[in-house]
Amino acid sequence: MADLSTKYMGLKLANPLMVASCSLSKKLEGIIRIADSGAGAIVLKSLFEEQIQKEMVEDIEKHIAPSWHSEAYDYVEKMGMELGPREYLGLIEEAKKAVSIPVIASLNCVSTRWWKDYAKQIETAGADGLELNIAYMANDMNKSGSDVEKLYFRVLERVKDTINIPVAVKLGPYFTNISQFTSQLCRHGASALVFFNRFYQFDIDLEQMKLSAAGPFSSESEMRLPLKWIAQLHGKLECDLAASTGIHSAESVVKQILAGAQTVQLCSVLYSKGVDYLKEILEGLETWMETKGYGSLDQMRGKLGQVESKNPELYERLQYIKVLVGIE
Ligand SMILES: Cc1cc2nc3c(=O)[nH]c(=O)nc-3n(C[C@H](O)[C@H](O)[C@H](O)COP(=O)(O)O)c2cc1C
């Protein structure tokens, strides 16, 4: 039997399959099902700053100004956030009692204001780690790329100054120089980086002439973006890399680990095939390792990453060349 155990941000996981932050883990029953299906670790649904604000607004209404209404209140109300922070902290405590796999909380704030306080409460509630879902929409024409990156560093520094549990940063793919930016994130104390978040996308309904929501779920081909960056960065950064987006099968898991991923995070495929599908993926991973003669994940990790490659230049190509794709 192949050894699937792995270390991720200092935590011991029985295998590298993590369930990504999503609604599958927003209730205790879901968390127990995920653990029973064999996940190596779970990232809880994010606690959103907007939820926190909503609770604050409710408190203000109740205790300070019962007639107070504002645009901000309407906005927050419309966000329709599902869990309040108190329930969230309770969920962490219950999850820690109910399952033995690492429970990683997830925090999504917009401003730097609340990161610290809630990170502390999350740690106190017993989370094994914290994933920072810093989903900043960079659309201010007066802000440079460097300004945006500094915001990430500031948030990470504040959280790291406040808590002792390991911290991961889940980032999007839209940075000018991902190599430099991610190495800075590691230097600022991130124990792991999650490549990548998949942001909300919209479409256009031509019949009704209005915006429509594009599906929230990924397709498997999307796993090539994290694959590329993990292959390029494995062995060069001082933190673990988790692959996220488009990982739908055992084959994709194998590819991400060969590229250098420490763990993989799954979401969309578990909505379509059910959480039990984790068992099938684990079996597929073990079978592949046995067929190829790998006894542990460490033996195969990064084998097809840039650092171990005899042709490192191939990982950096942006344009098509005939020798690679057969056409010009
Ligand atoms: C319904 C749904 C809810 C999600 N909620 C969160 C969330 O609360 N926090 C977060 O960081 N990512 C969230 N995500 C993003 C996933 O964690 C994941 O990064 C993304 O779906 C890409 O992985 P996939 O291709 O396996 O779906 C959500 C995704 C879906 C589909």
The ligand as an SDF file (V2000), in Angstrom:
LIG
                    3D

 31 33  0  0  0  0  0  0  0  0999 V2000
  -20.7320   27.0650   -4.1530 C   0  0  0  0  0  0  0  0  0  0  0  0
  -19.3200   27.4970   -3.9050 C   0  0  0  0  0  0  0  0  0  0  0  0
  -19.0120   28.2130   -2.7450 C   0  0  0  0  0  0  0  0  0  0  0  0
  -17.7030   28.6390   -2.5250 C   0  0  0  0  0  0  0  0  0  0  0  0
  -17.4160   29.3240   -1.3780 N   0  0  0  0  0  0  0  0  0  0  0  0
  -16.1320   29.6900   -1.1310 C   0  0  0  0  0  0  0  0  0  0  0  0
  -15.7940   30.3340    0.0880 C   0  0  0  0  0  0  0  0  0  0  0  0
  -16.6270   30.5880    0.9600 O   0  0  0  0  0  0  0  0  0  0  0  0
  -14.4940   30.6700    0.2720 N   0  0  0  0  0  0  0  0  0  0  0  0
  -13.5040   30.4000   -0.6470 C   0  0  0  0  0  0  0  0  0  0  0  0
  -12.3420   30.7110   -0.4060 O   0  0  0  0  0  0  0  0  0  0  0  0
  -13.8150   29.7840   -1.8100 N   0  0  0  0  0  0  0  0  0  0  0  0
  -15.0850   29.4260   -2.0670 C   0  0  0  0  0  0  0  0  0  0  0  0
  -15.3790   28.7760   -3.2320 N   0  0  0  0  0  0  0  0  0  0  0  0
  -14.2880   28.5120   -4.1980 C   0  0  0  0  0  0  0  0  0  0  0  0
  -13.7320   27.1080   -3.9940 C   0  0  0  0  0  0  0  0  0  0  0  0
  -13.1440   26.9540   -2.7120 O   0  0  0  0  0  0  0  0  0  0  0  0
  -12.6850   26.7480   -5.0430 C   0  0  0  0  0  0  0  0  0  0  0  0
  -11.5380   27.5580   -4.8660 O   0  0  0  0  0  0  0  0  0  0  0  0
  -13.1830   26.9480   -6.4720 C   0  0  0  0  0  0  0  0  0  0  0  0
  -14.5030   26.4410   -6.6140 O   0  0  0  0  0  0  0  0  0  0  0  0
  -12.2700   26.2320   -7.4600 C   0  0  0  0  0  0  0  0  0  0  0  0
  -12.1740   24.8550   -7.1780 O   0  0  0  0  0  0  0  0  0  0  0  0
  -12.9940   23.7560   -8.0470 P   0  0  0  0  0  0  0  0  0  0  0  0
  -12.5570   23.9000   -9.4360 O   0  0  0  0  0  0  0  0  0  0  0  0
  -12.6170   22.4280   -7.4320 O   0  0  0  0  0  0  0  0  0  0  0  0
  -14.4300   24.0720   -7.8820 O   0  0  0  0  0  0  0  0  0  0  0  0
  -16.6810   28.3360   -3.4820 C   0  0  0  0  0  0  0  0  0  0  0  0
  -17.0120   27.6190   -4.6340 C   0  0  0  0  0  0  0  0  0  0  0  0
  -18.3040   27.1980   -4.8510 C   0  0  0  0  0  0  0  0  0  0  0  0
  -18.6160   26.4180   -6.1010 C   0  0  0  0  0  0  0  0  0  0  0  0
  1  2  1  0
  2  3  1  0
  2 30  2  0
  3  4  2  0
  4  5  1  0
  4 28  1  0
  5  6  2  0
  6  7  1  0
  6 13  1  0
  7  8  2  0
  7  9  1  0
  9 10  1  0
 10 11  2  0
 10 12  1  0
 12 13  2  0
 13 14  1  0
 14 15  1  0
 14 28  1  0
 15 16  1  0
 16 17  1  0
 16 18  1  0
 18 19  1  0
 18 20  1  0
 20 21  1  0
 20 22  1  0
 22 23  1  0
 23 24  1  0
 24 25  2  0
 24 26  1  0
 24 27  1  0
 28 29  2  0
 29 30  1  0
 30 31  1  0
M  END
$$$$
